[in-house]
Amino acid sequence: MTRAIVAASAGILLSAAGLAGWQAQVGRNATPMNALAERYVKTVLALGQHDRDYVDAYYGPPEWKRDADASKIALDAIAAQARTLRGDLSKVPAGPDEMGRLRHQYLDRQLAAVEARIRMLNGERLAFDEESRALYDAVAPTHPASHFQKILDALEKRFPGKGPLAARYEAWRRPFVIPREKLDAVFRTAVTACRERTLKHVTLPANERFTVEYVTNKSWSGYNWYQGDYRSLIQVNTDLPIYIDRAIDLACHEGYPGHHVYNALLEKHLVRDRGWMEFTVYPLFSPQSLIAEGTANYGIEVAFPGRERVELERTVLFPAAGLDPSRAAEYYEVQALVDDLYRKARAEIVGSFDGMESELIPEPVAYEEPVEEQSTDTPRRRGWVLADRVRHDGIRFGKKPNSGWRRMD
């Protein structure tokens, strides 16, 4: 139940053109739940003053953000606010309808994550499963070593020879890097294909749009900064070699039907239509991230299932990148093995970056992050790994044609 309402979450930056609209939004429907929602947003913004990564995006009233910047409340005071707010929430009836009950449960789980994050900022150390449950309300499943060994054996057979398997795999993969001078054309072509498929199944706000920027010195390969008013800034990190599969992955995950679509629909249906201001802020280390990342990942498979993706790659994207289209099927056969190995590795292994991982995973853990980030044990990395597991274990929309699209809409 929590996940259904968490899927109604977005974080955003406010556009100046919408100021009057937000003032009216805050003033309408003065209910106890809306008052609690306002307090929640202000609590999250206050915590963001102590953790630069915490508030991923915000698009509510700008004066709330200005007040948080100016006051810089102490962590202990924010913890007390969160405890009091959660207690006050428990005294307010959830309401008779399902959406009201889910909203109530969502706020409770988000506030529990706020309290956990404050404890961590104050120095409390948690085991990975404890941390993931406290911040994301979920624990990753386990897999026996035999599962990984079966995949490794298949890769050894595919890449015979001397030296580490990872090195043999990377040498094979190197010819599939998109040349830097072709990156923008390939990425925009991929975005266009993803958007066309999405619009056949999902009705989007008429003025939804995005901007693409190419950046450096980032710890990720791509990011969506949702800016409110149905706008996104999608950034692509060019420090990393961008392999051909990342064009569709990033276009779907960050754009259509991923984060951009997800956030635009939530802005429309929850914030604008219902006036639920709690969804104007996105605390990164929270259950909200679990579903935001999981649905964005699974959106890749919804838009381009199986052979349909290989066909697009072979006929459109490989030629656009100047790569040999006859190798498209070969490439994705190998990637299916590597992705399965990477995806199903026990989340705390990736979270702690210790010995077993380097032996199990032939693809560097820098799949999303540069080498220098590999040793950094951060909640951002852990949450991404956990969300990727949810992609396959918790966000299945069924096997019927278009069932995934219906659910996402």
C-alpha positions in Angstrom: 0.0 0.0 0.0 2.8 2.4 0.9 4.4 1.8 -2.5 1.3 2.8 -4.4 1.3 6.2 -2.8 5.0 6.6 -2.9 4.7 6.1 -6.6 2.8 9.5 -6.4 6.0 11.4 -5.5 7.9 14.1 -7.1 10.5 16.7 -6.3 11.0 19.8 -8.2 12.2 23.4 -8.5 9.6 26.1 -8.8 9.3 28.2 -11.9 8.8 31.9 -11.3 5.7 32.0 -13.5 3.9 29.8 -11.1 4.1 31.9 -7.9 0.6 33.0 -7.8 -0.7 29.6 -8.5 1.2 28.1 -5.5 -0.1 30.8 -3.2 -3.6 29.8 -4.2 -2.8 26.1 -3.8 -1.5 26.5 -0.3 -4.5 28.6 0.7 -7.2 26.2 -0.5 -8.6 23.2 1.4 -7.3 24.1 4.8 -7.6 20.6 6.3 -5.6 19.0 9.1 -3.8 16.8 6.6 -2.8 19.7 4.5 -1.5 21.5 7.5 0.6 18.5 8.4 1.8 18.3 4.9 3.1 21.9 5.0 5.0 21.1 8.3 6.5 18.0 6.6 7.8 20.0 3.7 9.4 22.6 6.0 11.0 19.9 8.1 12.5 18.3 5.0 13.8 21.6 3.8 15.3 22.3 7.2 17.1 19.0 7.2 18.4 19.8 3.7 20.5 22.5 5.3 22.6 19.8 7.0 22.9 17.4 4.1 23.5 18.9 0.6 22.3 15.7 -1.1 19.1 15.3 0.9 16.6 17.6 -0.9 16.9 16.3 -4.5 14.4 18.8 -5.8 11.7 21.2 -4.6 9.0 23.2 -6.4 6.8 24.5 -3.6 6.4 28.1 -2.3 9.8 29.8 -2.6 9.3 31.5 0.8 9.4 28.1 2.5 12.8 27.5 1.0 14.0 31.0 1.9 12.9 30.5 5.5 14.8 27.2 5.7 18.0 28.8 4.3 17.8 31.7 6.7 16.9 29.8 9.9 19.3 26.8 9.7 17.6 24.9 12.5 19.9 22.6 14.6 19.6 18.9 13.9 18.3 18.0 17.3 15.5 20.6 16.9 14.6 19.2 13.5 14.5 15.7 15.1 12.1 17.0 17.7 9.9 18.6 15.0 9.8 15.3 13.1 8.8 13.3 16.2 6.1 15.8 17.1 4.8 15.9 13.6 4.6 12.1 13.4 2.8 12.0 16.7 0.3 14.7 15.5 -0.2 12.7 12.3 -1.1 9.6 14.3 -4.0 11.6 15.8 -5.5 12.6 12.5 -7.9 10.1 11.0 -6.7 8.7 7.7 -10.0 9.2 6.0 -12.6 6.8 4.5 -11.1 6.5 0.9 -8.1 4.6 -0.2 -6.2 7.6 -1.4 -6.6 9.3 1.9 -5.3 6.2 3.7 -2.4 5.9 1.4 -1.5 9.6 1.8 -1.6 9.2 5.6 0.7 6.1 5.5 3.0 7.8 3.0 3.6 10.7 5.3 4.2 8.4 8.3 6.8 6.4 6.4 8.5 9.5 5.0 8.8 11.0 8.5 10.2 7.8 9.8 12.9 8.1 7.2 13.5 11.7 8.2 14.2 10.6 11.8 16.5 7.8 10.6 18.5 10.2 8.4 19.0 12.6 11.3 20.3 9.8 13.5 22.8 8.9 10.8 23.9 12.5 10.4 24.4 12.5 14.2 26.8 9.5 13.8 24.6 6.4 14.2 25.9 3.5 12.2 23.5 1.0 10.8 24.0 -2.4 9.1 23.0 -2.3 5.5 19.7 -4.0 5.9 18.9 -1.8 8.9 19.8 1.3 6.9 17.8 0.3 3.9 14.7 -0.5 6.0 15.0 2.7 7.9 15.5 5.0 4.9 13.7 3.1 2.1 11.2 0.9 3.9 12.6 -2.2 2.1 15.3 -4.9 2.4 17.0 -6.4 -0.6 16.5 -10.2 -1.3 19.4 -12.6 -1.2 20.6 -15.0 -3.8 22.9 -18.1 -3.4 26.4 -18.1 -4.6 25.5 -20.8 -7.1 23.2 -18.3 -8.9 26.1 -15.9 -9.6 28.5 -18.8 -10.5 26.2 -20.0 -13.2 26.3 -16.6 -14.9 30.0 -16.3 -14.4 30.5 -19.7 -16.0 28.5 -18.5 -19.0 30.6 -15.4 -19.3 33.8 -17.4 -19.0 32.6 -19.6 -21.9 31.8 -16.5 -23.9 35.2 -14.8 -23.2 37.8 -17.5 -22.9 41.4 -16.6 -22.3 43.9 -15.5 -19.6 43.6 -12.7 -17.2 40.6 -11.4 -15.1 37.2 -12.0 -16.6 36.4 -8.3 -16.0 39.3 -7.3 -18.2 38.3 -9.6 -21.0 34.8 -8.4 -20.9 35.8 -4.7 -21.0 38.1 -5.3 -23.9 35.2 -6.9 -25.8 32.9 -4.1 -24.9 35.2 -1.2 -25.8 34.1 -1.0 -29.5 30.6 -0.2 -28.4 31.3 3.2 -26.9 29.4 6.0 -28.5 31.9 8.5 -30.0 31.8 11.8 -28.2 31.0 13.8 -31.4 28.0 11.6 -32.1 26.6 11.5 -28.5 24.1 14.3 -28.8 22.6 13.0 -32.0 22.3 9.5 -30.7 20.9 10.5 -27.3 18.3 12.8 -28.9 17.3 10.1 -31.3 16.8 7.7 -28.4 14.7 10.3 -26.5 12.5 10.8 -29.5 11.9 7.1 -29.8 11.1 6.8 -26.1 8.8 9.8 -26.2 6.9 8.5 -29.3 6.3 5.2 -27.6 5.2 6.8 -24.3 2.7 9.2 -26.0 0.9 6.2 -27.5 -0.1 5.1 -24.0 0.2 8.0 -21.7 -1.5 11.4 -21.8 1.0 14.1 -20.8 0.5 17.8 -20.0 0.5 19.8 -23.2 3.4 22.0 -22.2 5.8 19.2 -20.8 9.3 19.7 -22.0 13.0 19.1 -21.2 16.5 20.4 -21.8 19.6 18.3 -22.3 23.0 19.3 -20.9 26.3 17.5 -21.2 28.4 17.9 -18.0 31.6 16.6 -16.3 32.8 16.0 -12.8 29.7 14.1 -11.7 29.3 10.8 -9.8 26.6 9.5 -12.1 26.2 8.9 -15.8 22.8 10.7 -16.1 20.4 12.7 -13.9 17.0 14.3 -14.2 16.5 17.6 -12.3 12.7 18.1 -12.4 12.0 21.9 -12.3 8.3 22.1 -12.0 5.8 23.4 -14.5 6.2 20.0 -16.3 9.9 20.8 -17.1 13.0 18.7 -16.7 16.7 19.3 -17.0 18.4 16.1 -18.1 22.2 16.0 -17.6 24.5 13.5 -19.2 28.0 13.0 -17.8 30.6 12.9 -20.5 33.5 12.0 -18.2 32.4 8.4 -18.4 32.5 6.3 -21.6 28.9 6.0 -22.7 28.2 2.6 -24.2 25.5 2.2 -26.8 23.0 0.6 -24.4 23.1 3.7 -22.2 21.4 5.8 -24.9 18.0 4.1 -24.5 18.6 3.4 -20.8 19.2 7.1 -20.0 16.5 8.3 -22.4 13.9 6.0 -20.9 15.0 6.3 -17.3 15.6 10.0 -17.1 12.9 11.0 -19.6 10.2 8.9 -21.2 8.5 7.0 -19.5 10.8 7.5 -16.5 11.5 10.4 -14.2 10.3 13.2 -16.4 6.9 11.6 -17.2 6.6 10.3 -13.6 7.2 13.8 -12.1 5.0 15.6 -14.6 2.0 13.3 -14.0 2.5 13.6 -10.2 2.6 17.3 -10.4 -0.6 17.3 -12.4 -2.6 14.7 -10.5 -1.5 15.2 -6.9 -0.1 18.7 -6.5 -2.2 20.7 -8.9 -5.4 18.7 -8.9 -5.5 17.7 -5.2 -3.3 20.3 -3.6 -1.1 17.8 -1.8 1.9 20.0 -1.1 4.0 17.2 0.5 4.8 16.0 -3.1 6.5 19.3 -3.9 9.6 18.2 -2.1 11.7 15.1 -2.8 13.9 13.9 0.0 16.4 11.6 -1.7 17.0 9.2 1.2 13.4 8.0 1.7 10.9 5.5 0.5 10.0 7.9 -2.3 13.4 7.2 -4.0 12.8 3.4 -4.0 9.7 3.7 -6.2 11.0 6.7 -8.2 14.1 4.7 -9.2 12.4 1.4 -9.5 9.7 2.6 -11.9 12.2 4.6 -14.0 14.3 1.4 -14.4 11.4 -0.8 -15.2 10.1 1.8 -17.7 13.0 0.8 -20.0 11.4 -2.6 -20.4 7.9 -1.2 -20.7 9.0 1.0 -23.6 11.3 -1.4 -25.4 10.7 -5.1 -24.5 13.1 -7.7 -25.6 13.5 -7.9 -29.4 11.9 -4.6 -30.0 14.8 -2.9 -28.4 17.4 -4.9 -30.3 15.6 -4.0 -33.5 15.7 -0.3 -32.7 19.4 -0.5 -31.8 20.2 -2.4 -35.0 18.3 -0.2 -37.4 18.6 3.2 -35.8 21.0 3.7 -32.9 24.0 1.6 -33.9 24.1 3.3 -37.4 23.7 6.8 -35.8 26.6 6.0 -33.5 28.8 4.7 -36.4 28.8 1.2 -34.8 28.5 -2.1 -36.6 24.7 -2.9 -36.6 25.4 -6.6 -37.3 26.7 -6.9 -33.7 23.6 -5.5 -32.0 22.1 -8.9 -31.1 25.5 -10.2 -29.9 25.9 -7.1 -27.7 22.6 -7.5 -26.0 23.0 -11.2 -25.5 26.1 -10.5 -23.4 24.6 -7.5 -21.7 21.6 -9.6 -20.5 24.0 -11.9 -18.6 26.1 -9.0 -17.2 23.0 -7.0 -16.2 21.5 -10.0 -14.4 24.7 -10.6 -12.6 25.1 -7.0 -11.6 21.4 -6.5 -10.7 21.1 -9.6 -8.5 24.3 -9.2 -6.5 23.4 -8.9 -2.9 22.7 -5.2 -2.2 25.0 -4.9 0.9 27.9 -6.2 -1.2 27.5 -3.2 -3.6 26.8 -1.0 -0.6 30.0 -1.8 1.2 32.2 -2.3 -1.9 34.2 -5.1 -0.3 36.0 -8.2 -1.6 33.2 -10.4 -2.8 31.8 -7.9 -5.2 35.0 -7.5 -7.2 35.1 -11.2 -7.6 31.4 -11.6 -8.6 30.7 -8.7 -10.9 32.7 -8.5 -14.1 31.3 -5.2 -15.0 32.9 -2.5 -12.8 30.7 -1.1 -10.1 31.2 2.2 -11.9 28.2 1.3 -14.1 26.7 4.5 -12.7 29.7 6.1 -11.1 33.3 6.9 -11.9 36.1 4.7 -10.5 36.9 7.3 -7.8 33.4 6.9 -6.4 33.7 3.1 -6.0 35.0 3.2 -2.5 32.5 5.7 -1.2 29.9 4.0 1.0 27.0 6.4 0.5 23.2 6.2 1.0 22.8 7.6 -2.5 24.6 4.5 -4.0 22.8 2.1 -1.7 19.4 3.4 -2.5 20.1 3.1 -6.2 21.1 -0.5 -5.9 18.1 -1.3 -3.7 15.8 0.4 -6.2 17.3 -1.6 -9.0 16.3 -4.8 -7.2 12.8 -3.5 -6.8 12.8 -3.0 -10.6 12.5 -6.7 -11.0 11.0 -7.9 -7.7 8.5 -5.3 -6.7 7.3 -3.4 -9.7 6.1 -6.0 -12.1 3.0 -4.9 -14.1 2.1 -8.3 -15.6 2.7 -10.1 -18.8 -0.3 -8.9 -20.8 0.5 -6.6 -23.7 0.5 -2.9 -22.6 -0.3 -3.8 -19.0 2.8 -1.9 -17.9 1.7 1.2 -19.7 -1.8 1.1 -18.2 -0.4 0.8 -14.7 2.2 3.6 -15.3 -0.6 5.9 -16.6 
